[in-house]
Amino acid sequence: ITFGMFSATHYDRLTDYPALMVVLFLYVVTTVIFLLNLLIGQLTCAYQSTYKDMLGFARLNRGKIVVETMLSVPKKRWEAFCSFLQLDDRVEFGEGDIGLSGGIQVWEPSSANITTVDMIKRFGGSTSPVAQWPEEATEGDEEDRFDRMERLIEKAVKRMAGKGGSSKGSSKSGSSMLTSVLSGSDDRESGSQMSG
């Protein structure tokens, strides 16, 4: 039945046996839908594992080529290349923030990867591996509350700016007022700067 070898003329005889017809219908639905999707899933998983193996073998072959090529590089030239990389120097994370050695610093525009939260955790005190790290205060942290409030205000500004129709002018003035409050400048400050 699944492979289509059961001719369609024999299906008319199945109407005389309703129990057999129900079982046959369930079998056809199971084989066509479930087992076919299972086969597709297995092939997809097999392809993913084969692709990972292929990437691994490609990297191993590249490494083999590099190792074979390294034998032909003179020692003096290799040492000059290593000193040019300056891998012993510490890589600067930010202005005045000296980081770890053994890296190559790549500069990029600050707008390429915008981060508002510093991902590097800094703790003052001893750098001894025996000393315990201080516990982070997660509950009642004021910075988290301010971050949540700032996100809520930004969402409200986007909603006001997104509204159309007759209230378009009022929403723009409201959003500009909120953005000026967020940026820390209001009309009084700008007026005092102009007069001063």
MIKELO-300441 format. One line per 10 residues: number of its first residue (from 1); their letters; for each residue x, y, z of N, C-alpha, C. Coordinates in pm, whole numbers, padded with zeros to 5 digits. Example, Ala and Ser with C-alpha at 12.3 -4.5 7.8 and 13.67 -1.06 7.14 Angstrom:
1 = AS = 01319 -00569 00780 01230 -00450 00780 01320 -00330 00780 ~ 01285 -00225 00708 01367 -00106 00714 01290 00003 00787 $
END
This chain:
1 = ITFGMFSATH = 00084 -00120 00000 00000 00000 00000 00088 00125 00000 ~ 00193 00127 00083 00280 00245 00093 00352 00270 -00038 ~ 00397 00165 -00105 00471 00180 -00230 00379 00186 -00352 ~ 00247 00182 -00333 00153 00191 -00446 00136 00063 -00523 ~ 00173 -00048 -00467 00160 -00176 -00536 00020 -00235 -00521 ~ -00056 -00183 -00425 -00194 -00228 -00403 -00282 -00148 -00499 ~ -00350 -00213 -00591 -00425 -00141 -00694 -00548 -00074 -00636 ~ -00591 00032 -00700 -00705 00110 -00651 -00836 00035 -00661 ~ -00846 -00064 -00747 -00971 -00140 -00762 -01001 -00223 -00637 ~ -00897 -00260 -00562 -00918 -00339 -00441 -00971 -00256 -00325 $
11 = YDRLTDYPAL = -00961 -00123 -00334 -01011 -00039 -00226 -01164 -00044 -00216 ~ -01231 -00074 -00327 -01378 -00084 -00324 -01423 -00201 -00237 ~ -01345 -00305 -00232 -01382 -00421 -00151 -01367 -00392 -00001 ~ -01284 -00291 00033 -01262 -00260 00175 -01383 -00195 00240 ~ -01476 -00143 00162 -01595 -00082 00221 -01681 -00186 00294 ~ -01665 -00311 00257 -01740 -00417 00325 -01681 -00448 00463 ~ -01557 -00408 00488 -01490 -00434 00615 -01448 -00300 00678 ~ -01538 -00236 00752 -01507 -00101 00804 -01391 -00100 00905 ~ -01378 -00203 00987 -01269 -00206 01085 -01134 -00213 01013 ~ -01127 -00298 00909 -01004 -00308 00832 -00974 -00178 00759 $
21 = MVVLFLYVVT = -01079 -00111 00712 -01060 00015 00640 -01004 00124 00733 ~ -01052 00129 00859 -01003 00227 00956 -00856 00200 00988 ~ -00824 00073 01011 -00685 00037 01041 -00595 00069 00922 ~ -00642 00040 00803 -00564 00069 00683 -00546 00219 00664 ~ -00650 00297 00692 -00641 00443 00681 -00538 00496 00781 ~ -00542 00447 00906 -00444 00490 01006 -00302 00451 00966 ~ -00288 00333 00906 -00156 00288 00861 -00102 00380 00751 ~ -00186 00413 00655 -00143 00499 00543 -00106 00638 00594 ~ -00187 00694 00684 -00156 00826 00739 -00026 00822 00817 ~ -00006 00716 00896 00116 00704 00976 00239 00691 00886 $
31 = TVIFLLNLLI = 00231 00608 00785 00348 00588 00699 00378 00710 00613 ~ 00274 00772 00561 00297 00884 00470 00343 01008 00545 ~ 00278 01040 00656 00310 01164 00727 00422 01144 00827 ~ 00404 01055 00923 00498 01042 01033 00632 00983 00989 ~ 00627 00868 00924 00752 00800 00889 00831 00877 00783 ~ 00761 00944 00690 00830 01024 00590 00900 01143 00656 ~ 00833 01209 00751 00896 01319 00823 01011 01271 00910 ~ 00998 01150 00966 01107 01092 01044 01229 01067 00956 ~ 01205 01019 00835 01314 00997 00741 01382 01129 00705 ~ 01304 01233 00682 01360 01364 00650 01443 01417 00767 $
41 = GQLTCAYQST = 01392 01398 00889 01467 01441 01007 01599 01367 01022 ~ 01597 01238 00997 01720 01159 01007 01821 01202 00902 ~ 01775 01226 00781 01866 01271 00676 01926 01407 00709 ~ 01844 01497 00767 01894 01629 00805 02000 01618 00913 ~ 01974 01536 01014 02074 01517 01121 02201 01453 01066 ~ 02187 01358 00977 02305 01295 00918 02384 01397 00837 ~ 02314 01485 00765 02383 01588 00687 02456 01685 00780 ~ 02394 01723 00891 02459 01816 00984 02585 01755 01044 ~ 02578 01630 01084 02698 01566 01142 02806 01549 01035 ~ 02767 01517 00911 02864 01506 00803 02928 01641 00774 $
51 = YKDMLGFARL = 02848 01748 00780 02900 01883 00755 03001 01922 00863 ~ 02971 01889 00990 03066 01919 01098 03195 01840 01079 ~ 03183 01714 01042 03302 01633 01015 03383 01692 00900 ~ 03312 01737 00795 03379 01795 00680 03457 01920 00720 ~ 03394 02007 00804 03465 02126 00851 03586 02089 00935 ~ 03572 01989 01021 03684 01945 01104 03799 01892 01020 ~ 03767 01810 00919 03873 01757 00833 03938 01868 00751 ~ 03860 01967 00708 03918 02080 00634 04015 02158 00722 ~ 03978 02179 00849 04069 02249 00940 04194 02168 00967 ~ 04177 02036 00983 04295 01951 01003 04389 01956 00882 $
61 = NRGKIVVETM = 04332 01955 00762 04415 01963 00641 04486 02097 00632 ~ 04416 02205 00669 04482 02337 00670 04595 02339 00771 ~ 04571 02283 00889 04676 02276 00990 04794 02195 00942 ~ 04767 02085 00871 04874 02002 00817 04957 02080 00716 ~ 04891 02159 00632 04961 02241 00533 05048 02345 00603 ~ 04994 02407 00709 05070 02509 00783 05192 02446 00847 ~ 05175 02328 00909 05288 02261 00974 05395 02223 00871 ~ 05353 02174 00755 05449 02138 00651 05521 02261 00597 ~ 05450 02373 00587 05510 02497 00537 05607 02556 00638 ~ 05577 02539 00768 05662 02596 00873 05805 02542 00868 $
71 = LSVPKKRWEA = 05822 02421 00817 05956 02362 00809 06045 02439 00711 ~ 05982 02503 00611 06060 02575 00511 06088 02721 00550 ~ 06024 02770 00658 06045 02909 00701 06171 02916 00787 ~ 06264 03009 00755 06384 03022 00838 06350 03069 00979 ~ 06430 03026 01076 06404 03058 01216 06410 03208 01240 ~ 06505 03276 01175 06521 03420 01192 06396 03496 01145 ~ 06343 03452 01031 06223 03516 00977 06102 03491 01069 ~ 06092 03370 01124 05981 03337 01214 05987 03421 01341 ~ 06106 03437 01397 06120 03519 01517 06089 03665 01489 ~ 06127 03716 01371 06094 03853 01334 05943 03870 01321 $
81 = FCSFLQLDDR = 05875 03769 01265 05729 03775 01252 05661 03775 01389 ~ 05708 03688 01480 05650 03682 01615 05672 03812 01690 ~ 05792 03873 01675 05816 04000 01745 05733 04112 01683 ~ 05704 04105 01553 05620 04205 01488 05476 04199 01541 ~ 05427 04079 01573 05290 04064 01624 05273 04123 01764 ~ 05382 04135 01840 05379 04190 01975 05279 04116 02064 ~ 05291 03985 02065 05199 03903 02145 05228 03910 02294 ~ 05348 03960 02332 05380 03974 02473 05320 04101 02533 ~ 05284 04199 02448 05224 04323 02497 05079 04301 02534 ~ 05033 04376 02634 04893 04364 02674 04804 04440 02575 $
91 = VEFGEGDIGL = 04687 04384 02548 04591 04444 02456 04499 04535 02535 ~ 04482 04657 02489 04401 04755 02561 04253 04735 02526 ~ 04170 04711 02630 04025 04694 02609 03959 04827 02577 ~ 03992 04926 02655 03937 05059 02637 04044 05159 02677 ~ 04008 05286 02675 04105 05389 02708 04146 05374 02855 ~ 04274 05347 02877 04325 05331 03012 04295 05196 03075 ~ 04235 05104 03001 04200 04973 03054 04288 04868 02988 ~ 04402 04839 03052 04498 04744 02996 04445 04603 03020 ~ 04441 04524 02915 04384 04391 02925 04491 04283 02931 ~ 04468 04174 02861 04554 04057 02864 04654 04060 02750 $
101 = SGGIQVWEPS = 04760 03984 02765 04857 03970 02658 04821 03849 02573 ~ 04885 03839 02457 04863 03724 02370 04753 03743 02269 ~ 04715 03867 02241 04609 03892 02145 04652 03993 02041 ~ 04572 04007 01938 04595 04107 01834 04477 04202 01837 ~ 04504 04330 01854 04398 04429 01866 04351 04472 01728 ~ 04220 04469 01708 04158 04512 01584 04063 04626 01616 ~ 04082 04739 01551 03997 04855 01576 03874 04849 01486 ~ 03762 04893 01541 03637 04898 01465 03560 05021 01509 ~ 03469 05070 01426 03388 05185 01468 03299 05149 01586 ~ 03276 05244 01673 03195 05216 01792 03051 05185 01757 $
111 = SANITTVDMI = 03006 05224 01640 02868 05196 01600 02852 05056 01541 ~ 02962 04983 01520 02952 04849 01460 02886 04751 01554 ~ 02926 04749 01681 02868 04659 01780 02835 04741 01904 ~ 02713 04791 01910 02674 04879 02020 02647 04795 02144 ~ 02714 04828 02253 02690 04763 02381 02666 04869 02486 ~ 02557 04854 02559 02525 04951 02665 02566 04899 02801 ~ 02589 04768 02810 02629 04708 02936 02771 04656 02921 ~ 02859 04692 03012 02998 04647 03007 03004 04500 03043 ~ 03057 04418 02954 03060 04274 02975 03180 04229 03059 ~ 03276 04318 03079 03395 04281 03157 03369 04315 03303 $
121 = KRFGGSTSPV = 03376 04216 03390 03355 04237 03532 03486 04278 03597 ~ 03485 04390 03666 03606 04440 03731 03585 04444 03881 ~ 03684 04395 03955 03679 04396 04099 03811 04452 04152 ~ 03801 04540 04248 03922 04592 04310 03971 04494 04415 ~ 04097 04506 04450 04151 04421 04555 04262 04332 04506 ~ 04287 04228 04580 04399 04139 04553 04372 04056 04428 ~ 04481 04028 04355 04470 03942 04237 04514 03799 04266 ~ 04527 03767 04391 04569 03633 04429 04461 03531 04394 ~ 04501 03415 04337 04401 03313 04305 04336 03253 04429 ~ 04399 03270 04546 04345 03215 04670 04230 03302 04722 $
131 = AQWPEEATEG = 04237 03433 04697 04134 03525 04747 04002 03501 04674 ~ 03892 03510 04748 03760 03487 04690 03713 03611 04615 ~ 03633 03586 04511 03572 03697 04438 03457 03751 04520 ~ 03436 03881 04518 03321 03935 04591 03190 03894 04525 ~ 03087 03878 04608 02957 03840 04556 02892 03959 04487 ~ 02818 03928 04380 02750 04035 04307 02617 04063 04374 ~ 02587 04190 04390 02458 04229 04448 02357 04236 04335 ~ 02273 04132 04323 02176 04129 04214 02042 04186 04257 ~ 02007 04171 04385 01877 04220 04431 01888 04366 04472 ~ 01790 04445 04432 01784 04584 04473 01891 04671 04411 $
141 = DEEDRFDRME = 01946 04629 04300 02049 04707 04235 01983 04827 04165 ~ 02030 04947 04197 01968 05067 04143 01995 05082 03994 ~ 02111 05038 03947 02141 05050 03805 02042 04969 03722 ~ 02006 04849 03769 01909 04767 03696 01775 04837 03688 ~ 01735 04901 03798 01607 04972 03797 01611 05088 03696 ~ 01722 05160 03695 01734 05271 03600 01737 05221 03456 ~ 01803 05108 03434 01805 05050 03299 01665 05010 03254 ~ 01588 04948 03345 01451 04909 03311 01365 05031 03283 ~ 01383 05137 03368 01305 05258 03347 01341 05323 03213 ~ 01469 05323 03180 01513 05382 03054 01454 05306 02935 $
151 = RLIEKAVKRM = 01452 05173 02944 01393 05094 02836 01244 05120 02823 ~ 01174 05135 02937 01031 05166 02932 01006 05301 02867 ~ 01089 05400 02899 01073 05533 02841 01101 05527 02691 ~ 01204 05452 02650 01233 05440 02508 01117 05375 02433 ~ 01055 05271 02493 00939 05207 02430 00824 05305 02417 ~ 00802 05387 02523 00694 05485 02518 00719 05589 02410 ~ 00844 05631 02395 00879 05728 02291 00855 05668 02154 ~ 00892 05541 02134 00870 05476 02004 00722 05464 01974 ~ 00642 05433 02078 00496 05423 02057 00437 05557 02019 ~ 00483 05663 02089 00430 05796 02058 00472 05841 01919 $
161 = AGKGGSSKGS = 00595 05809 01880 00643 05848 01748 00574 05766 01639 ~ 00532 05646 01671 00470 05558 01573 00324 05588 01549 ~ 00258 05665 01637 00116 05696 01620 00097 05792 01504 ~ -00005 05770 01426 -00035 05858 01313 -00166 05930 01334 ~ -00213 05996 01229 -00344 06061 01236 -00337 06202 01286 ~ -00443 06244 01358 -00456 06383 01402 -00363 06415 01517 ~ -00322 06316 01594 -00236 06343 01709 -00089 06333 01674 ~ -00057 06345 01542 00081 06329 01499 00170 06441 01553 ~ 00122 06563 01549 00202 06676 01596 00227 06668 01744 ~ 00124 06631 01822 00142 06625 01966 00234 06510 02005 $
171 = SKSGSSMLTS = 00231 06399 01930 00319 06288 01965 00463 06323 01934 ~ 00487 06398 01827 00623 06436 01796 00678 06530 01901 ~ 00594 06625 01947 00644 06717 02049 00667 06643 02181 ~ 00580 06545 02210 00599 06467 02332 00724 06382 02326 ~ 00750 06322 02208 00870 06240 02197 00996 06326 02201 ~ 00990 06446 02140 01109 06531 02144 01134 06579 02286 ~ 01025 06604 02362 01044 06646 02500 01105 06532 02582 ~ 01057 06407 02559 01112 06295 02634 01258 06269 02597 ~ 01292 06283 02468 01431 06261 02430 01520 06370 02486 ~ 01469 06494 02497 01552 06598 02556 01570 06574 02705 $
181 = VLSGSDDRES = 01467 06518 02771 01481 06485 02913 01583 06372 02929 ~ 01575 06270 02838 01669 06159 02846 01813 06203 02820 ~ 01830 06297 02728 01967 06340 02697 02021 06436 02801 ~ 01937 06483 02893 01985 06565 03003 01983 06713 02974 ~ 01920 06755 02866 01915 06898 02836 01770 06940 02824 ~ 01734 07052 02887 01600 07106 02871 01613 07250 02823 ~ 01497 07313 02805 01495 07447 02745 01565 07549 02832 ~ 01555 07533 02964 01617 07632 03053 01768 07629 03040 ~ 01827 07509 03029 01971 07498 03017 02019 07557 02886 ~ 01945 07528 02776 01987 07580 02648 01973 07732 02644 $
191 = GSQMSG = 01872 07787 02712 01856 07932 02719 01967 07997 02798 ~ 02009 07932 02908 02116 07991 02988 02248 07980 02915 ~ 02267 07878 02831 02390 07866 02754 02395 07973 02646 ~ 02281 08005 02587 02277 08106 02482 02306 08245 02539 ~ 02253 08273 02657 02274 08406 02715 02414 08419 02772 ~ 02477 08307 02814 02609 08310 02877 02716 08298 02778 $
END
